[in-house]
């Protein structure tokens, strides 16, 4: 056992030296956990920002002007008046995301409590803006109508709603996407770095050196998993502190030590999968072609892009067998909700079990690869 540990230690030092001599991979780590995290977090949003609005005002009343004035920045641009015969033209050219039509006698019908409606056309090619923006417009118009009638929205309800938003009180998109991007990027980094470490041995011819050394396949594989897992864990911590917490101003409420433990277990699982894939692909380009589809599918089904509850039932059952899904939920629970070990231990145990399964297959494939090389 001591000899096994000593061999793993020596091979790990070799892996560290090889990684630090690879400028491209080091640059990849830096870009993935700094520039990519910041750019995605600030560049992609699910909120409505500066949506263009056109208004067809056939009423020209005080209420219609109040509705127009209520559409303000930063959610909407200043509304532009158009005529009814321009609607098809401006919508076909995507000049406006929303076109609001206020009918004639709108204020009079509201004052007399008659049934009345406002037409809102949305350009659904801008899916997020159209979906969320329609909700915004509905709320704004309803508030202005109630204010005109000197009614509070709660006067229309038998109950008074008290809404509280936890963990992200201002519902800012970058609070979520910043953390989610770090969690997603370390998945791809783990697969690429471990796979590159294996393929580098084959392409540089150093695999023959390992064959004549008194080491076992398990020692070689474990050293690659430990080394790359350590580098990625430290890089993820730096990204979480420097990019997410310092630059993006996202509060980290959970236990960092528990997050490190979960990340180490997760990287053990994903790195084992990376070794499996690297033993199948003979070259780095082929490894990339094999790795990317697996990464994209598991990421899309992990809940980081869309809620798992909105997926078909059979996909929901399958996705919980993915360590990516478990780790995404673990990261959100720990970093946002300050969940303790008593809540997330089942996810840690499941990721450990999946890592063990991946490692068994990885060692089997790795031994077969070494035998073929020999």
HUMOCOR-V232137 format. One record per backbone hydrogen bond with DSSP energy under -0.5 kcal/mol. NH is the residue of the N-H (numbers start at 1). CO is the residue of the C=O. If there is no record, write none. Layout:
# HUMOCOR-V232137
nh:NH co:CO
nh:NH co:CO
This chain:
# HUMOCOR-V232137
nh:5 co:1
nh:6 co:2
nh:7 co:3
nh:8 co:4
nh:9 co:5
nh:10 co:6
nh:11 co:7
nh:12 co:8
nh:13 co:9
nh:14 co:10
nh:15 co:11
nh:16 co:12
nh:17 co:13
nh:18 co:14
nh:19 co:15
nh:20 co:16
nh:21 co:17
nh:22 co:19
nh:23 co:21
nh:26 co:22
nh:27 co:23
nh:28 co:24
nh:29 co:25
nh:30 co:26
nh:31 co:27
nh:32 co:28
nh:33 co:29
nh:34 co:30
nh:34 co:31
nh:36 co:31
nh:38 co:34
nh:39 co:35
nh:40 co:36
nh:41 co:37
nh:42 co:38
nh:43 co:39
nh:44 co:40
nh:49 co:47
nh:50 co:74
nh:51 co:75
nh:54 co:98
nh:55 co:80
nh:56 co:100
nh:57 co:55
nh:58 co:56
nh:58 co:102
nh:65 co:61
nh:66 co:62
nh:67 co:63
nh:68 co:64
nh:69 co:65
nh:70 co:66
nh:71 co:67
nh:71 co:68
nh:72 co:70
nh:75 co:72
nh:76 co:72
nh:77 co:51
nh:80 co:53
nh:82 co:55
nh:86 co:83
nh:87 co:84
nh:90 co:86
nh:91 co:87
nh:92 co:88
nh:93 co:89
nh:94 co:91
nh:95 co:90
nh:96 co:90
nh:97 co:52
nh:98 co:52
nh:99 co:121
nh:100 co:54
nh:101 co:119
nh:102 co:56
nh:102 co:100
nh:103 co:101
nh:106 co:103
nh:109 co:105
nh:110 co:106
nh:111 co:107
nh:112 co:108
nh:113 co:110
nh:114 co:109
nh:119 co:101
nh:121 co:99
nh:123 co:97
nh:124 co:122
nh:126 co:123
nh:127 co:125
nh:130 co:126
nh:131 co:127
nh:132 co:128
nh:133 co:128
nh:133 co:129
nh:134 co:130
nh:135 co:131
nh:136 co:132
nh:137 co:133
nh:138 co:134
nh:139 co:135
nh:140 co:136
nh:141 co:137
nh:142 co:138
nh:143 co:139
nh:144 co:140
nh:145 co:141
nh:146 co:142
nh:147 co:143
nh:148 co:144
nh:149 co:145
nh:150 co:147
nh:151 co:146
nh:155 co:152
nh:156 co:152
nh:156 co:153
nh:157 co:154
nh:161 co:159
nh:163 co:161
nh:166 co:164
nh:168 co:166
nh:171 co:168
nh:175 co:172
nh:176 co:172
nh:176 co:173
nh:177 co:173
nh:178 co:174
nh:179 co:175
nh:180 co:176
nh:181 co:177
nh:182 co:178
nh:183 co:179
nh:184 co:180
nh:185 co:181
nh:186 co:182
nh:187 co:183
nh:187 co:184
nh:188 co:184
nh:189 co:185
nh:190 co:186
nh:191 co:187
nh:192 co:188
nh:193 co:189
nh:194 co:190
nh:195 co:191
nh:196 co:192
nh:197 co:193
nh:198 co:194
nh:199 co:195
nh:200 co:196
nh:201 co:197
nh:202 co:198
nh:203 co:199
nh:204 co:200
nh:205 co:201
nh:206 co:201
nh:207 co:201
nh:208 co:205
nh:210 co:206
nh:211 co:207
nh:212 co:208
nh:213 co:210
nh:215 co:213
nh:220 co:216
nh:221 co:217
nh:222 co:218
nh:223 co:219
nh:224 co:220
nh:225 co:221
nh:226 co:222
nh:227 co:223
nh:228 co:224
nh:229 co:225
nh:230 co:226
nh:231 co:227
nh:232 co:228
nh:233 co:229
nh:234 co:230
nh:235 co:231
nh:236 co:232
nh:237 co:233
nh:238 co:234
nh:239 co:235
nh:240 co:236
nh:241 co:237
nh:242 co:238
nh:243 co:239
nh:244 co:239
nh:245 co:240
nh:246 co:241
nh:247 co:242
nh:248 co:243
nh:250 co:244
nh:251 co:249
nh:253 co:251
nh:253 co:335
nh:254 co:335
nh:256 co:254
nh:259 co:255
nh:260 co:256
nh:261 co:257
nh:262 co:258
nh:263 co:259
nh:264 co:260
nh:265 co:261
nh:266 co:262
nh:267 co:263
nh:268 co:264
nh:269 co:265
nh:270 co:266
nh:271 co:267
nh:272 co:268
nh:273 co:269
nh:274 co:270
nh:275 co:271
nh:276 co:272
nh:277 co:273
nh:278 co:274
nh:279 co:275
nh:280 co:276
nh:280 co:277
nh:281 co:277
nh:287 co:283
nh:288 co:284
nh:289 co:285
nh:290 co:286
nh:291 co:287
nh:292 co:288
nh:293 co:289
nh:294 co:290
nh:295 co:291
nh:296 co:292
nh:297 co:293
nh:298 co:294
nh:299 co:295
nh:300 co:296
nh:301 co:297
nh:302 co:299
nh:304 co:299
nh:310 co:307
nh:311 co:308
nh:316 co:312
nh:317 co:313
nh:318 co:314
nh:319 co:315
nh:320 co:316
nh:321 co:318
nh:322 co:319
nh:326 co:322
nh:327 co:323
nh:328 co:324
nh:329 co:325
nh:330 co:326
nh:331 co:327
nh:332 co:328
nh:333 co:329
nh:334 co:330
nh:335 co:331
nh:336 co:332
nh:337 co:332
nh:338 co:334
nh:339 co:333
nh:343 co:340
nh:344 co:340
nh:345 co:341
nh:348 co:344
nh:349 co:345
nh:350 co:346
nh:351 co:347
nh:352 co:348
nh:353 co:349
nh:354 co:350
nh:355 co:351
nh:356 co:352
nh:357 co:353
nh:358 co:354
nh:359 co:355
nh:360 co:356
nh:361 co:357
nh:362 co:358
nh:363 co:359
nh:364 co:360
nh:365 co:361
nh:366 co:362
nh:367 co:363
nh:368 co:364
nh:369 co:365
nh:370 co:366
nh:371 co:367
nh:372 co:368
nh:373 co:369
nh:374 co:370
